[in-house]
Amino acid sequence: MPGTGEPVDCYLKAFGWWSNSQGCYFRTADPQPPGSDPAWQGHYPNGQIYIATCLAAGGTGGGWLWLANAPDGFGGTPSPATLAQRALNSMRLDGPEIGMAPGQGKAGLVGLPVWLWTQVSASTWGPTSASASIPGLTVTATARAEKIVWDMGDGHVVTCANPGTPYSSAEGSGSSPTCGHVYARSSASEPDHAYPVTATTTWSVSWAGGGQSGVLTVTRVSRTTVRIGELQVLVS
């Protein structure tokens, strides 16, 4: 299902056939309403009136709808776009496997660089591929991460079009060459005395099959926290 990635039944007796592109089930109105009915939107006798039930609205959305052509998936023959969504649903796409310096359990300091990165794997950065098939048609989708948006919890957002660079002790107090942030104030006044950090990966999923192609975009989120203290200078 778009937005959640959860699988749904292709057909339900009460609702009809699933359309992945619209996020709704469709069945034809039987009998069709008279040509004077406003549901036709002036198109009678072309097309058909369908009854839509949309899961995004908790099963209460939709209603009567005129369509010139049957929606994708109607009648049990999925379109290439529907197969592309199935291939996407079968992939493991994760949020960042967060790496930060200072590391877990350690505190950073105001004014010193914080390094940001994700461990790189097929499920955290890609590429990773999957296929979905019916007799005579196979669609293959390939997912690649495009960027990670880091909400640092202090009102600042850092966008990195790369997985970042893992920190090593040889770097000392230097800045990350690819992805980092500098806090201007401590986290002492934050809940649990730590900034909440949210990292959101945007995945681009390209697919092709059946003479068609397209791109799907999905996001995955990971979270952590970081403590930032102030450097205390002792004067004797």
KEFI-517564 format. One record per atom (N, C-alpha, C): residue number from 1; residue in three letters; x, y, z. Coordinates in steps of 0.1 Angstrom, whole numbers, plus 5000, padded with zeros to 4 digits. Layout:
N
    k    r  east  north    up
  NUM  Ala     X      Y     Z
...
END
This chain:
236
    k    r  east  north    up
    1  Met  5009   4988  5000
    1  Met  5000   5000  5000
    1  Met  5009   5012  5000
    2  Pro  5007   5022  4991
    2  Pro  5015   5034  4991
    2  Pro  5015   5041  5004
    3  Gly  5027   5046  5008
    3  Gly  5029   5053  5020
    3  Gly  5033   5044  5032
    4  Thr  5029   5031  5032
    4  Thr  5033   5022  5042
    4  Thr  5041   5010  5037
    5  Gly  5040   5007  5024
    5  Gly  5047   4995  5019
    5  Gly  5041   4982  5023
    6  Glu  5029   4982  5030
    6  Glu  5023   4970  5035
    6  Glu  5015   4963  5023
    7  Pro  5016   4950  5022
    7  Pro  5009   4943  5011
    7  Pro  4994   4943  5014
    8  Val  4986   4943  5003
    8  Val  4972   4942  5004
    8  Val  4967   4931  4994
    9  Asp  4955   4926  4997
    9  Asp  4949   4916  4988
    9  Asp  4946   4923  4974
   10  Cys  4948   4915  4963
   10  Cys  4945   4921  4950
   10  Cys  4930   4922  4948
   11  Tyr  4922   4913  4955
   11  Tyr  4908   4913  4953
   11  Tyr  4901   4910  4966
   12  Leu  4891   4918  4969
   12  Leu  4882   4915  4981
   12  Leu  4868   4915  4976
   13  Lys  4860   4905  4979
   13  Lys  4846   4904  4974
   13  Lys  4838   4916  4977
   14  Ala  4840   4922  4989
   14  Ala  4832   4934  4993
   14  Ala  4836   4947  4985
   15  Phe  4848   4948  4981
   15  Phe  4853   4960  4976
   15  Phe  4858   4960  4962
   16  Gly  4861   4948  4956
   16  Gly  4866   4947  4943
   16  Gly  4881   4945  4941
   17  Trp  4886   4951  4930
   17  Trp  4900   4950  4927
   17  Trp  4908   4962  4932
   18  Trp  4920   4958  4936
   18  Trp  4930   4969  4942
   18  Trp  4937   4976  4931
   19  Ser  4937   4989  4932
   19  Ser  4945   4998  4923
   19  Ser  4956   5004  4931
   20  Asn  4969   4999  4928
   20  Asn  4980   5004  4936
   20  Asn  4983   5019  4933
   21  Ser  4981   5024  4921
   21  Ser  4984   5038  4918
   21  Ser  4975   5047  4925
   22  Gln  4962   5043  4928
   22  Gln  4953   5052  4935
   22  Gln  4951   5048  4950
   23  Gly  4956   5037  4954
   23  Gly  4954   5033  4968
   23  Gly  4940   5030  4972
   24  Cys  4932   5025  4962
   24  Cys  4918   5022  4965
   24  Cys  4914   5009  4958
   25  Tyr  4903   5003  4963
   25  Tyr  4897   4991  4957
   25  Tyr  4886   4997  4948
   26  Phe  4883   4990  4936
   26  Phe  4873   4995  4927
   26  Phe  4864   4983  4922
   27  Arg  4852   4985  4922
   27  Arg  4842   4976  4915
   27  Arg  4832   4984  4907
   28  Thr  4827   4978  4897
   28  Thr  4818   4986  4888
   28  Thr  4804   4987  4895
   29  Ala  4798   4998  4894
   29  Ala  4784   5000  4899
   29  Ala  4775   4991  4890
   30  Asp  4767   4983  4897
   30  Asp  4758   4974  4890
   30  Asp  4745   4974  4896
   31  Pro  4735   4980  4889
   31  Pro  4735   4985  4875
   31  Pro  4742   4998  4875
   32  Gln  4746   5002  4863
   32  Gln  4752   5015  4861
   32  Gln  4741   5026  4862
   33  Pro  4744   5037  4868
   33  Pro  4734   5047  4870
   33  Pro  4729   5053  4856
   34  Pro  4717   5059  4856
   34  Pro  4712   5065  4843
   34  Pro  4722   5076  4838
   35  Gly  4721   5079  4825
   35  Gly  4730   5089  4819
   35  Gly  4728   5102  4825
   36  Ser  4717   5105  4831
   36  Ser  4714   5118  4837
   36  Ser  4721   5120  4851
   37  Asp  4726   5109  4856
   37  Asp  4732   5110  4870
   37  Asp  4745   5118  4870
   38  Pro  4747   5127  4879
   38  Pro  4759   5136  4880
   38  Pro  4772   5128  4880
   39  Ala  4771   5116  4885
   39  Ala  4784   5108  4886
   39  Ala  4790   5106  4872
   40  Trp  4783   5107  4862
   40  Trp  4789   5106  4848
   40  Trp  4797   5118  4844
   41  Gln  4795   5129  4851
   41  Gln  4802   5141  4848
   41  Gln  4801   5145  4833
   42  Gly  4790   5142  4827
   42  Gly  4787   5146  4813
   42  Gly  4794   5136  4803
   43  His  4800   5125  4807
   43  His  4807   5116  4798
   43  His  4798   5105  4793
   44  Tyr  4786   5103  4798
   44  Tyr  4778   5092  4793
   44  Tyr  4776   5092  4778
   45  Pro  4777   5080  4771
   45  Pro  4779   5067  4776
   45  Pro  4793   5061  4777
   46  Asn  4803   5070  4776
   46  Asn  4817   5066  4775
   46  Asn  4822   5062  4790
   47  Gly  4831   5052  4790
   47  Gly  4836   5048  4803
   47  Gly  4826   5041  4812
   48  Gln  4829   5040  4825
   48  Gln  4820   5034  4834
   48  Gln  4820   5041  4848
   49  Ile  4810   5039  4856
   49  Ile  4810   5043  4870
   49  Ile  4815   5032  4879
   50  Tyr  4825   5036  4887
   50  Tyr  4831   5026  4896
   50  Tyr  4828   5031  4910
   51  Ile  4827   5021  4919
   51  Ile  4826   5024  4934
   51  Ile  4840   5022  4940
   52  Ala  4846   5032  4945
   52  Ala  4859   5032  4951
   52  Ala  4859   5031  4966
   53  Thr  4867   5023  4972
   53  Thr  4869   5022  4986
   53  Thr  4884   5024  4989
   54  Cys  4888   5035  4995
   54  Cys  4902   5039  4997
   54  Cys  4907   5037  5011
   55  Leu  4917   5029  5012
   55  Leu  4922   5025  5025
   55  Leu  4929   5036  5032
   56  Ala  4935   5046  5025
   56  Ala  4941   5057  5031
   56  Ala  4932   5065  5040
   57  Ala  4919   5064  5037
   57  Ala  4909   5071  5045
   57  Ala  4902   5061  5055
   58  Gly  4909   5050  5058
   58  Gly  4903   5041  5068
   58  Gly  4892   5033  5062
   59  Gly  4891   5032  5049
   59  Gly  4880   5024  5043
   59  Gly  4868   5032  5041
   60  Thr  4868   5045  5044
   60  Thr  4856   5053  5043
   60  Thr  4857   5063  5031
   61  Gly  4868   5064  5025
   61  Gly  4870   5073  5014
   61  Gly  4864   5067  5001
   62  Gly  4866   5075  4990
   62  Gly  4861   5070  4977
   62  Gly  4847   5074  4974
   63  Gly  4839   5064  4969
   63  Gly  4826   5067  4965
   63  Gly  4824   5064  4950
   64  Trp  4814   5069  4944
   64  Trp  4811   5067  4930
   64  Trp  4821   5076  4922
   65  Leu  4827   5070  4911
   65  Leu  4837   5077  4904
   65  Leu  4836   5073  4889
   66  Trp  4836   5083  4880
   66  Trp  4836   5079  4866
   66  Trp  4851   5078  4861
   67  Leu  4854   5068  4854
   67  Leu  4867   5066  4848
   67  Leu  4865   5062  4833
   68  Ala  4874   5067  4825
   68  Ala  4873   5064  4810
   68  Ala  4878   5050  4808
   69  Asn  4888   5045  4816
   69  Asn  4893   5032  4815
   69  Asn  4894   5026  4828
   70  Ala  4894   5012  4828
   70  Ala  4895   5005  4841
   70  Ala  4908   5009  4848
   71  Pro  4908   5010  4861
   71  Pro  4921   5013  4869
   71  Pro  4930   5002  4868
   72  Asp  4943   5005  4870
   72  Asp  4953   4994  4870
   72  Asp  4949   4983  4880
   73  Gly  4952   4971  4876
   73  Gly  4949   4959  4885
   73  Gly  4935   4954  4884
   74  Phe  4926   4962  4877
   74  Phe  4912   4958  4877
   74  Phe  4910   4945  4868
   75  Gly  4903   4936  4874
   75  Gly  4901   4923  4867
   75  Gly  4912   4913  4869
   76  Gly  4922   4916  4877
   76  Gly  4932   4907  4881
   76  Gly  4944   4907  4872
   77  Thr  4946   4916  4863
   77  Thr  4958   4916  4855
   77  Thr  4966   4929  4859
   78  Pro  4976   4927  4867
   78  Pro  4983   4939  4872
   78  Pro  4991   4946  4861
   79  Ser  4992   4959  4862
   79  Ser  4999   4967  4853
   79  Ser  5014   4966  4857
   80  Pro  5023   4970  4847
   80  Pro  5037   4971  4851
   80  Pro  5040   4979  4864
   81  Ala  5032   4990  4865
   81  Ala  5034   4999  4877
   81  Ala  5030   4992  4889
   82  Thr  5020   4983  4889
   82  Thr  5016   4976  4901
   82  Thr  5027   4965  4904
   83  Leu  5032   4959  4894
   83  Leu  5043   4949  4896
   83  Leu  5055   4956  4902
   84  Ala  5058   4969  4897
   84  Ala  5069   4976  4903
   84  Ala  5067   4979  4918
   85  Gln  5055   4982  4922
   85  Gln  5052   4984  4936
   85  Gln  5054   4971  4944
   86  Arg  5050   4960  4938
   86  Arg  5052   4947  4944
   86  Arg  5067   4944  4946
   87  Ala  5075   4947  4936
   87  Ala  5089   4945  4937
   87  Ala  5095   4954  4948
   88  Leu  5091   4966  4949
   88  Leu  5095   4975  4959
   88  Leu  5091   4970  4973
   89  Asn  5079   4965  4974
   89  Asn  5075   4960  4987
   89  Asn  5083   4948  4992
   90  Ser  5089   4941  4983
   90  Ser  5097   4929  4986
   90  Ser  5111   4932  4990
   91  Met  5115   4945  4988
   91  Met  5129   4949  4991
   91  Met  5130   4952  5006
   92  Arg  5142   4951  5012
   92  Arg  5145   4956  5025
   92  Arg  5152   4969  5023
   93  Leu  5145   4980  5026
   93  Leu  5150   4993  5025
   93  Leu  5149   4999  5039
   94  Asp  5161   5002  5045
   94  Asp  5161   5007  5059
   94  Asp  5165   5022  5060
   95  Gly  5162   5028  5071
   95  Gly  5168   5041  5074
   95  Gly  5183   5039  5077
   96  Pro  5190   5050  5079
   96  Pro  5204   5050  5081
   96  Pro  5208   5041  5093
   97  Glu  5219   5034  5092
   97  Glu  5225   5027  5103
   97  Glu  5234   5038  5109
   98  Ile  5229   5046  5118
   98  Ile  5236   5058  5122
   98  Ile  5249   5056  5128
   99  Gly  5259   5064  5123
   99  Gly  5272   5065  5129
   99  Gly  5274   5080  5133
  100  Met  5278   5083  5145
  100  Met  5281   5096  5149
  100  Met  5294   5097  5157
  101  Ala  5301   5108  5156
  101  Ala  5312   5111  5165
  101  Ala  5309   5125  5171
  102  Pro  5306   5126  5184
  102  Pro  5309   5116  5194
  102  Pro  5300   5104  5193
  103  Gly  5305   5092  5198
  103  Gly  5298   5080  5197
  103  Gly  5288   5078  5208
  104  Gln  5281   5067  5207
  104  Gln  5271   5064  5217
  104  Gln  5276   5064  5231
  105  Gly  5270   5071  5240
  105  Gly  5274   5072  5254
  105  Gly  5284   5083  5257
  106  Lys  5289   5090  5246
  106  Lys  5299   5100  5248
  106  Lys  5293   5114  5245
  107  Ala  5298   5124  5251
  107  Ala  5293   5138  5249
  107  Ala  5302   5146  5240
  108  Gly  5296   5153  5231
  108  Gly  5303   5163  5223
  108  Gly  5304   5176  5230
  109  Leu  5310   5186  5223
  109  Leu  5312   5199  5229
  109  Leu  5307   5210  5219
  110  Val  5302   5220  5225
  110  Val  5297   5232  5217
  110  Val  5309   5237  5209
  111  Gly  5307   5239  5196
  111  Gly  5318   5245  5188
  111  Gly  5327   5235  5181
  112  Leu  5326   5222  5185
  112  Leu  5334   5212  5179
  112  Leu  5326   5203  5169
  113  Pro  5332   5199  5158
  113  Pro  5324   5192  5148
  113  Pro  5318   5179  5153
  114  Val  5306   5176  5148
  114  Val  5300   5163  5150
  114  Val  5300   5156  5136
  115  Trp  5305   5144  5135
  115  Trp  5305   5137  5122
  115  Trp  5293   5129  5121
  116  Leu  5287   5128  5109
  116  Leu  5275   5120  5106
  116  Leu  5277   5111  5095
  117  Trp  5273   5098  5096
  117  Trp  5274   5089  5085
  117  Trp  5264   5077  5088
  118  Thr  5263   5069  5077
  118  Thr  5256   5056  5078
  118  Thr  5265   5045  5074
  119  Gln  5265   5034  5081
  119  Gln  5272   5022  5076
  119  Gln  5265   5019  5062
  120  Val  5274   5016  5053
  120  Val  5269   5014  5039
  120  Val  5266   4999  5037
  121  Ser  5254   4996  5033
  121  Ser  5250   4982  5029
  121  Ser  5239   4983  5019
  122  Ala  5236   4971  5013
  122  Ala  5225   4971  5003
  122  Ala  5212   4977  5009
  123  Ser  5209   4975  5022
  123  Ser  5196   4979  5027
  123  Ser  5197   4993  5033
  124  Thr  5209   4999  5035
  124  Thr  5210   5013  5040
  124  Thr  5214   5023  5030
  125  Trp  5220   5019  5019
  125  Trp  5224   5029  5008
  125  Trp  5222   5023  4994
  126  Gly  5222   5010  4993
  126  Gly  5220   5004  4980
  126  Gly  5233   5003  4972
  127  Pro  5232   4999  4959
  127  Pro  5219   4996  4952
  127  Pro  5214   4982  4956
  128  Thr  5201   4980  4955
  128  Thr  5195   4967  4958
  128  Thr  5184   4965  4948
  129  Ser  5181   4953  4943
  129  Ser  5171   4951  4933
  129  Ser  5162   4940  4936
  130  Ala  5150   4940  4930
  130  Ala  5141   4929  4932
  130  Ala  5132   4929  4920
  131  Ser  5125   4918  4917
  131  Ser  5116   4916  4905
  131  Ser  5103   4911  4910
  132  Ala  5093   4914  4902
  132  Ala  5079   4908  4904
  132  Ala  5074   4904  4890
  133  Ser  5067   4892  4890
  133  Ser  5064   4887  4877
  133  Ser  5049   4881  4877
  134  Ile  5043   4881  4866
  134  Ile  5032   4873  4862
  134  Ile  5035   4866  4849
  135  Pro  5028   4856  4845
  135  Pro  5031   4850  4832
  135  Pro  5032   4860  4821
  136  Gly  5043   4860  4814
  136  Gly  5046   4869  4803
  136  Gly  5050   4883  4806
  137  Leu  5052   4886  4819
  137  Leu  5056   4900  4823
  137  Leu  5065   4899  4835
  138  Thr  5076   4905  4835
  138  Thr  5085   4907  4847
  138  Thr  5089   4922  4847
  139  Val  5088   4927  4859
  139  Val  5093   4941  4862
  139  Val  5104   4940  4872
  140  Thr  5115   4947  4869
  140  Thr  5126   4947  4879
  140  Thr  5128   4962  4884
  141  Ala  5130   4963  4897
  141  Ala  5131   4976  4903
  141  Ala  5145   4976  4910
  142  Thr  5152   4987  4909
  142  Thr  5165   4989  4916
  142  Thr  5164   5002  4924
  143  Ala  5168   5000  4937
  143  Ala  5167   5012  4947
  143  Ala  5181   5017  4950
  144  Arg  5182   5030  4950
  144  Arg  5195   5036  4954
  144  Arg  5191   5048  4963
  145  Ala  5199   5049  4974
  145  Ala  5197   5061  4983
  145  Ala  5202   5073  4976
  146  Glu  5194   5084  4977
  146  Glu  5198   5097  4970
  146  Glu  5204   5107  4980
  147  Lys  5199   5107  4993
  147  Lys  5203   5117  5002
  147  Lys  5199   5112  5016
  148  Ile  5205   5118  5026
  148  Ile  5201   5117  5040
  148  Ile  5199   5131  5046
  149  Val  5187   5133  5051
  149  Val  5184   5146  5058
  149  Val  5185   5144  5073
  150  Trp  5194   5151  5079
  150  Trp  5196   5149  5093
  150  Trp  5190   5161  5101
  151  Asp  5180   5158  5108
  151  Asp  5174   5169  5117
  151  Asp  5181   5167  5130
  152  Met  5189   5178  5134
  152  Met  5199   5177  5145
  152  Met  5192   5180  5158
  153  Gly  5180   5184  5159
  153  Gly  5173   5186  5171
  153  Gly  5175   5200  5177
  154  Asp  5183   5208  5171
  154  Asp  5186   5222  5176
  154  Asp  5180   5232  5167
  155  Gly  5171   5228  5158
  155  Gly  5165   5237  5148
  155  Gly  5173   5237  5135
  156  His  5183   5230  5134
  156  His  5191   5229  5121
  156  His  5189   5216  5114
  157  Val  5189   5216  5101
  157  Val  5188   5204  5093
  157  Val  5200   5204  5083
  158  Val  5206   5192  5083
  158  Val  5218   5190  5074
  158  Val  5214   5180  5063
  159  Thr  5216   5183  5051
  159  Thr  5213   5174  5040
  159  Thr  5226   5170  5033
  160  Cys  5228   5157  5032
  160  Cys  5240   5151  5027
  160  Cys  5236   5141  5015
  161  Ala  5242   5144  5004
  161  Ala  5239   5136  4992
  161  Ala  5249   5125  4991
  162  Asn  5253   5119  5002
  162  Asn  5263   5109  5003
  162  Asn  5261   5102  5017
  163  Pro  5267   5090  5019
  163  Pro  5265   5083  5031
  163  Pro  5273   5089  5043
  164  Gly  5282   5099  5040
  164  Gly  5290   5104  5051
  164  Gly  5303   5096  5052
  165  Thr  5312   5101  5061
  165  Thr  5325   5095  5063
  165  Thr  5326   5090  5077
  166  Pro  5329   5077  5079
  166  Pro  5331   5073  5093
  166  Pro  5343   5080  5100
  167  Tyr  5341   5083  5112
  167  Tyr  5352   5090  5120
  167  Tyr  5363   5080  5124
  168  Ser  5375   5084  5124
  168  Ser  5386   5077  5131
  168  Ser  5394   5086  5140
  169  Ser  5400   5081  5150
  169  Ser  5407   5089  5160
  169  Ser  5418   5097  5154
  170  Ala  5423   5093  5142
  170  Ala  5434   5100  5135
  170  Ala  5429   5114  5131
  171  Glu  5416   5116  5130
  171  Glu  5410   5128  5125
  171  Glu  5411   5139  5136
  172  Gly  5412   5135  5149
  172  Gly  5413   5145  5159
  172  Gly  5400   5152  5160
  173  Ser  5401   5166  5161
  173  Ser  5389   5174  5162
  173  Ser  5386   5181  5149
  174  Gly  5390   5175  5138
  174  Gly  5387   5181  5125
  174  Gly  5373   5178  5121
  175  Ser  5369   5185  5110
  175  Ser  5355   5184  5105
  175  Ser  5354   5172  5095
  176  Ser  5342   5166  5094
  176  Ser  5340   5156  5084
  176  Ser  5341   5162  5070
  177  Pro  5348   5155  5061
  177  Pro  5349   5160  5047
  177  Pro  5336   5159  5039
  178  Thr  5326   5152  5045
  178  Thr  5314   5150  5037
  178  Thr  5301   5154  5044
  179  Cys  5300   5151  5057
  179  Cys  5287   5153  5063
  179  Cys  5289   5155  5078
  180  Gly  5285   5167  5083
  180  Gly  5287   5170  5097
  180  Gly  5279   5182  5102
  181  His  5280   5185  5115
  181  His  5273   5196  5121
  181  His  5281   5201  5133
  182  Val  5279   5214  5136
  182  Val  5285   5220  5148
  182  Val  5274   5226  5156
  183  Tyr  5273   5222  5168
  183  Tyr  5263   5227  5177
  183  Tyr  5267   5240  5184
  184  Ala  5258   5250  5184
  184  Ala  5261   5263  5190
  184  Ala  5258   5264  5205
  185  Arg  5250   5255  5210
  185  Arg  5246   5255  5224
  185  Arg  5245   5241  5229
  186  Ser  5246   5240  5242
  186  Ser  5246   5227  5248
  186  Ser  5232   5221  5248
  187  Ser  5231   5208  5251
  187  Ser  5219   5201  5252
  187  Ser  5213   5200  5266
  188  Ala  5219   5208  5275
  188  Ala  5216   5207  5289
  188  Ala  5201   5210  5292
  189  Ser  5194   5218  5284
  189  Ser  5180   5221  5287
  189  Ser  5171   5212  5279
  190  Glu  5176   5203  5272
  190  Glu  5168   5194  5264
  190  Glu  5163   5182  5273
  191  Pro  5152   5175  5269
  191  Pro  5147   5163  5276
  191  Pro  5159   5153  5277
  192  Asp  5161   5148  5288
  192  Asp  5172   5138  5291
  192  Asp  5186   5144  5287
  193  His  5186   5158  5287
  193  His  5199   5165  5284
  193  His  5205   5161  5271
  194  Ala  5197   5157  5261
  194  Ala  5203   5153  5248
  194  Ala  5194   5158  5237
  195  Tyr  5201   5161  5225
  195  Tyr  5193   5165  5214
  195  Tyr  5188   5152  5207
  196  Pro  5175   5152  5202
  196  Pro  5170   5141  5194
  196  Pro  5175   5143  5180
  197  Val  5180   5133  5174
  197  Val  5185   5133  5160
  197  Val  5177   5124  5151
  198  Thr  5171   5129  5141
  198  Thr  5163   5121  5131
  198  Thr  5170   5121  5118
  199  Ala  5173   5109  5112
  199  Ala  5180   5108  5099
  199  Ala  5170   5101  5090
  200  Thr  5167   5108  5079
  200  Thr  5157   5103  5069
  200  Thr  5164   5101  5055
  201  Thr  5164   5089  5051
  201  Thr  5170   5085  5038
  201  Thr  5159   5086  5027
  202  Thr  5162   5093  5016
  202  Thr  5153   5093  5005
  202  Thr  5159   5083  4995
  203  Trp  5150   5073  4991
  203  Trp  5154   5063  4981
  203  Trp  5147   5065  4968
  204  Ser  5155   5064  4957
  204  Ser  5149   5065  4944
  204  Ser  5149   5051  4938
  205  Val  5137   5046  4934
  205  Val  5135   5033  4929
  205  Val  5131   5033  4915
  206  Ser  5140   5030  4906
  206  Ser  5137   5030  4892
  206  Ser  5133   5016  4888
  207  Trp  5123   5015  4879
  207  Trp  5118   5002  4875
  207  Trp  5116   5002  4860
  208  Ala  5116   4990  4854
  208  Ala  5113   4988  4840
  208  Ala  5108   4974  4837
  209  Gly  5099   4973  4827
  209  Gly  5093   4960  4823
  209  Gly  5081   4962  4815
  210  Gly  5077   4953  4807
  210  Gly  5065   4954  4799
  210  Gly  5065   4966  4790
  211  Gly  5077   4971  4785
  211  Gly  5078   4982  4777
  211  Gly  5075   4996  4784
  212  Gln  5074   4995  4797
  212  Gln  5072   5007  4805
  212  Gln  5084   5009  4815
  213  Ser  5085   5021  4821
  213  Ser  5095   5024  4831
  213  Ser  5090   5035  4839
  214  Gly  5096   5037  4851
  214  Gly  5092   5048  4860
  214  Gly  5102   5048  4872
  215  Val  5099   5058  4880
  215  Val  5107   5060  4893
  215  Val  5097   5062  4904
  216  Leu  5100   5054  4915
  216  Leu  5092   5056  4927
  216  Leu  5102   5062  4938
  217  Thr  5096   5070  4947
  217  Thr  5104   5076  4958
  217  Thr  5098   5072  4971
  218  Val  5107   5067  4980
  218  Val  5102   5063  4993
  218  Val  5113   5068  5003
  219  Thr  5109   5070  5016
  219  Thr  5118   5074  5026
  219  Thr  5118   5064  5038
  220  Arg  5129   5064  5045
  220  Arg  5130   5055  5057
  220  Arg  5137   5063  5067
  221  Val  5134   5061  5080
  221  Val  5138   5070  5091
  221  Val  5145   5062  5102
  222  Ser  5156   5068  5108
  222  Ser  5162   5062  5119
  222  Ser  5164   5074  5129
  223  Arg  5165   5070  5142
  223  Arg  5166   5081  5152
  223  Arg  5177   5077  5163
  224  Thr  5183   5087  5169
  224  Thr  5192   5086  5180
  224  Thr  5192   5099  5188
  225  Thr  5201   5100  5197
  225  Thr  5203   5112  5205
  225  Thr  5218   5115  5207
  226  Val  5221   5128  5210
  226  Val  5234   5132  5212
  226  Val  5235   5142  5223
  227  Arg  5244   5140  5232
  227  Arg  5246   5150  5243
  227  Arg  5257   5160  5239
  228  Ile  5255   5172  5241
  228  Ile  5265   5183  5238
  228  Ile  5267   5191  5250
  229  Gly  5279   5192  5255
  229  Gly  5283   5200  5267
  229  Gly  5290   5212  5263
  230  Glu  5293   5220  5273
  230  Glu  5301   5232  5271
  230  Glu  5315   5230  5277
  231  Leu  5325   5235  5270
  231  Leu  5339   5234  5274
  231  Leu  5341   5243  5286
  232  Gln  5346   5237  5297
  232  Gln  5348   5245  5309
  232  Gln  5363   5249  5310
  233  Val  5365   5262  5311
  233  Val  5379   5266  5312
  233  Val  5382   5270  5327
  234  Leu  5392   5264  5332
  234  Leu  5396   5267  5346
  234  Leu  5407   5278  5346
  235  Val  5405   5288  5354
  235  Val  5415   5298  5355
  235  Val  5420   5298  5370
  236  Ser  5434   5297  5371
  236  Ser  5440   5296  5384
  236  Ser  5445   5310  5388
END
